[in-house]
């Protein structure tokens, strides 16, 4: 299925680059161009990255907004 319509990038491509080490939306964009135009697919890219990394022990945490620690 096409995830990034602007650049014609499929979920298979995003899954492949995530398995090859792309751990953020920016990494995926650099690797295959997905998410670098209008940004409408960014949430889907994050979900794919998370689903591909959830089975790995060295997996990064999903890209969530940073929360400031209270003092």
MISE-983547 format. One line per field, with one value per residue: residue number from 1; residue in three letters; x, y, z of N, C-alpha, C in turn. Coordinates in Angstrom, 1 decimal. Example, Ala and Ser with C-alpha at 12.3 -4.5 7.8 and 13.67 -1.06 7.14 Angstrom:
// residues 2
nr <- c(1 / 2)
rest <- c(ALA / SER)
n.u <- c(13.2 / 12.8)
n.v <- c(-5.7 / -2.2)
n.w <- c(7.8 / 7.1)
ca.u <- c(12.3 / 13.7)
ca.v <- c(-4.5 / -1.1)
ca.w <- c(7.8 / 7.1)
c.u <- c(13.2 / 12.9)
c.v <- c(-3.3 / 0.0)
c.w <- c(7.8 / 7.9)
// end
This chain:
// residues 71
nr <- c(1 / 2 / 3 / 4 / 5 / 6 / 7 / 8 / 9 / 10 / 11 / 12 / 13 / 14 / 15 / 16 / 17 / 18 / 19 / 20 / 21 / 22 / 23 / 24 / 25 / 26 / 27 / 28 / 29 / 30 / 31 / 32 / 33 / 34 / 35 / 36 / 37 / 38 / 39 / 40 / 41 / 42 / 43 / 44 / 45 / 46 / 47 / 48 / 49 / 50 / 51 / 52 / 53 / 54 / 55 / 56 / 57 / 58 / 59 / 60 / 61 / 62 / 63 / 64 / 65 / 66 / 67 / 68 / 69 / 70 / 71)
rest <- c(UNK / UNK / UNK / UNK / UNK / UNK / UNK / UNK / UNK / UNK / UNK / UNK / UNK / UNK / UNK / UNK / UNK / UNK / UNK / UNK / UNK / UNK / UNK / UNK / UNK / UNK / UNK / UNK / UNK / UNK / UNK / UNK / UNK / UNK / UNK / UNK / UNK / UNK / UNK / UNK / UNK / UNK / UNK / UNK / UNK / UNK / UNK / UNK / UNK / UNK / UNK / UNK / UNK / UNK / UNK / UNK / UNK / UNK / UNK / UNK / UNK / UNK / UNK / UNK / UNK / UNK / UNK / UNK / UNK / UNK / UNK)
n.u <- c(0.8 / 0.5 / 2.0 / 3.2 / 2.0 / 2.9 / 5.6 / 5.4 / 5.9 / 5.9 / 4.4 / 6.0 / 8.5 / 9.1 / 9.0 / 11.2 / 13.4 / 13.2 / 13.8 / 16.4 / 17.7 / 16.7 / 15.5 / 13.8 / 11.4 / 12.7 / 15.0 / 13.9 / 12.9 / 15.3 / 16.3 / 14.5 / 12.7 / 10.1 / 7.6 / 8.7 / 7.6 / 4.6 / 3.9 / 1.7 / 1.8 / 3.2 / 2.4 / 1.6 / 4.1 / 5.5 / 4.1 / 4.6 / 7.4 / 7.5 / 6.1 / 7.9 / 10.1 / 9.3 / 9.8 / 12.4 / 15.2 / 17.0 / 15.6 / 14.6 / 12.7 / 9.4 / 8.8 / 7.9 / 6.5 / 8.8 / 8.8 / 9.0 / 10.9 / 9.7 / 10.9)
n.v <- c(-1.2 / 2.3 / 4.6 / 7.1 / 9.4 / 11.6 / 11.1 / 8.5 / 6.2 / 3.0 / 1.0 / -1.3 / -0.5 / 1.3 / -0.3 / -1.9 / -0.1 / 0.6 / -1.8 / -1.9 / -0.1 / 2.6 / 4.7 / 6.7 / 9.2 / 11.1 / 9.7 / 7.7 / 9.3 / 10.3 / 8.0 / 7.0 / 8.9 / 9.2 / 11.0 / 13.6 / 15.6 / 16.8 / 15.9 / 14.5 / 11.8 / 11.2 / 10.2 / 7.6 / 6.6 / 6.7 / 4.7 / 2.5 / 2.3 / 1.8 / -0.6 / -2.3 / -2.2 / -3.1 / -5.8 / -6.1 / -6.3 / -4.2 / -2.0 / 1.3 / 3.7 / 4.5 / 7.4 / 9.8 / 12.9 / 14.9 / 15.0 / 17.3 / 17.0 / 17.4 / 19.5)
n.w <- c(0.0 / -0.7 / 1.3 / 1.5 / -0.5 / -1.9 / -2.7 / -3.6 / -2.0 / -0.6 / 2.1 / 2.3 / 1.5 / 3.5 / 5.8 / 5.2 / 5.2 / 7.9 / 9.1 / 8.3 / 9.9 / 10.1 / 12.4 / 13.0 / 11.8 / 10.3 / 9.6 / 8.0 / 6.0 / 4.9 / 3.9 / 2.0 / 1.1 / 2.0 / 3.8 / 3.5 / 2.1 / 2.1 / 4.7 / 5.6 / 5.9 / 8.1 / 10.7 / 10.0 / 9.2 / 11.6 / 13.0 / 11.5 / 11.8 / 14.6 / 14.7 / 13.3 / 14.9 / 17.4 / 18.0 / 18.4 / 20.7 / 20.9 / 20.1 / 19.4 / 21.4 / 20.5 / 18.4 / 20.3 / 21.6 / 23.4 / 26.9 / 29.4 / 32.3 / 35.6 / 38.2)
ca.u <- c(0.0 / 1.3 / 1.9 / 3.6 / 1.5 / 3.7 / 6.8 / 5.1 / 6.6 / 5.0 / 4.7 / 7.0 / 9.8 / 9.3 / 9.4 / 12.6 / 14.4 / 13.2 / 14.6 / 17.8 / 18.2 / 16.1 / 14.7 / 13.0 / 10.8 / 13.8 / 15.9 / 13.1 / 12.8 / 16.6 / 16.6 / 13.6 / 11.9 / 8.8 / 7.4 / 9.6 / 6.9 / 3.5 / 3.8 / 0.5 / 2.0 / 4.2 / 1.9 / 1.7 / 5.5 / 5.9 / 3.5 / 5.4 / 8.7 / 7.3 / 5.8 / 9.1 / 11.1 / 8.8 / 10.3 / 13.9 / 15.6 / 17.8 / 14.7 / 14.4 / 11.4 / 8.7 / 9.0 / 6.9 / 7.0 / 9.5 / 8.1 / 9.9 / 10.8 / 9.4 / 12.0)
ca.v <- c(0.0 / 3.5 / 5.4 / 8.5 / 9.6 / 12.7 / 10.5 / 7.2 / 5.2 / 2.0 / 0.5 / -2.3 / 0.2 / 1.9 / -1.4 / -2.4 / 0.8 / 0.6 / -3.0 / -1.7 / 0.8 / 3.9 / 4.6 / 7.9 / 9.7 / 11.8 / 8.6 / 7.1 / 10.3 / 10.4 / 6.7 / 6.7 / 10.1 / 9.2 / 12.0 / 14.8 / 16.7 / 17.5 / 15.5 / 13.8 / 10.4 / 11.0 / 9.3 / 6.2 / 6.2 / 6.4 / 3.5 / 1.4 / 2.2 / 1.2 / -2.0 / -3.0 / -2.2 / -3.7 / -7.1 / -6.1 / -5.8 / -2.9 / -1.1 / 2.6 / 4.0 / 5.2 / 8.9 / 10.5 / 14.2 / 15.0 / 15.5 / 17.9 / 16.5 / 18.4 / 19.5)
ca.w <- c(0.0 / -0.8 / 2.5 / 1.1 / -1.9 / -2.6 / -3.2 / -4.0 / -1.2 / 0.0 / 3.4 / 2.2 / 1.5 / 4.9 / 6.7 / 4.8 / 5.7 / 9.3 / 9.5 / 8.0 / 10.9 / 10.2 / 13.7 / 13.1 / 10.6 / 9.6 / 9.0 / 6.9 / 4.9 / 4.2 / 3.2 / 0.9 / 0.7 / 2.6 / 4.8 / 3.3 / 1.4 / 2.8 / 6.1 / 5.9 / 6.2 / 9.2 / 11.7 / 9.5 / 9.2 / 13.0 / 13.4 / 10.9 / 12.5 / 15.9 / 14.6 / 12.9 / 16.0 / 18.6 / 18.3 / 18.6 / 22.0 / 20.8 / 19.4 / 20.0 / 21.8 / 19.4 / 18.4 / 21.1 / 22.0 / 24.6 / 28.1 / 30.3 / 33.7 / 36.6 / 39.2)
c.u <- c(0.9 / 1.0 / 2.2 / 3.2 / 2.4 / 4.9 / 6.6 / 5.8 / 5.6 / 5.4 / 5.8 / 8.4 / 10.1 / 9.7 / 10.8 / 13.6 / 14.4 / 14.0 / 16.1 / 18.5 / 17.6 / 15.1 / 13.9 / 12.4 / 11.8 / 14.7 / 15.2 / 13.1 / 14.2 / 16.8 / 15.7 / 12.7 / 10.6 / 8.7 / 8.2 / 8.8 / 5.8 / 3.4 / 2.6 / 0.6 / 2.9 / 3.7 / 2.0 / 3.1 / 5.9 / 5.3 / 4.2 / 6.7 / 8.5 / 6.9 / 7.0 / 10.1 / 10.6 / 9.3 / 11.7 / 14.2 / 16.3 / 16.9 / 14.6 / 13.0 / 10.7 / 8.9 / 7.8 / 7.4 / 7.7 / 8.7 / 9.1 / 9.7 / 10.6 / 10.5 / 11.5)
c.v <- c(1.2 / 4.3 / 6.9 / 8.7 / 10.7 / 12.1 / 9.0 / 6.1 / 4.3 / 1.6 / -0.5 / -1.6 / 0.8 / 0.8 / -1.9 / -1.4 / 0.9 / -0.6 / -2.8 / -0.6 / 2.2 / 3.9 / 5.8 / 8.3 / 10.4 / 10.8 / 8.0 / 8.1 / 10.4 / 9.1 / 6.5 / 7.8 / 10.2 / 10.3 / 13.3 / 15.9 / 17.3 / 17.1 / 14.7 / 12.4 / 10.1 / 10.1 / 7.9 / 5.7 / 5.9 / 5.0 / 2.3 / 1.2 / 1.4 / -0.3 / -2.9 / -3.2 / -2.9 / -5.0 / -7.2 / -5.6 / -4.5 / -1.8 / 0.2 / 2.8 / 4.7 / 6.7 / 9.6 / 11.9 / 14.1 / 15.6 / 16.1 / 17.3 / 17.6 / 18.3 / 19.4)
c.w <- c(0.0 / 0.5 / 2.2 / -0.3 / -2.6 / -3.3 / -3.7 / -3.3 / -0.5 / 1.4 / 3.4 / 2.3 / 2.9 / 5.8 / 6.4 / 5.4 / 7.2 / 9.8 / 9.3 / 8.9 / 10.9 / 11.4 / 13.9 / 11.8 / 9.7 / 8.9 / 7.8 / 5.7 / 4.1 / 3.4 / 2.0 / 0.4 / 1.4 / 3.7 / 4.6 / 2.5 / 2.2 / 4.3 / 6.5 / 6.3 / 7.4 / 10.3 / 11.3 / 9.5 / 10.6 / 13.4 / 12.8 / 11.5 / 13.8 / 15.7 / 14.1 / 14.0 / 17.3 / 19.0 / 18.6 / 20.0 / 22.0 / 20.2 / 20.2 / 20.4 / 20.6 / 19.5 / 19.0 / 21.4 / 23.3 / 25.7 / 29.0 / 31.7 / 34.7 / 37.7 / 40.6)
// end
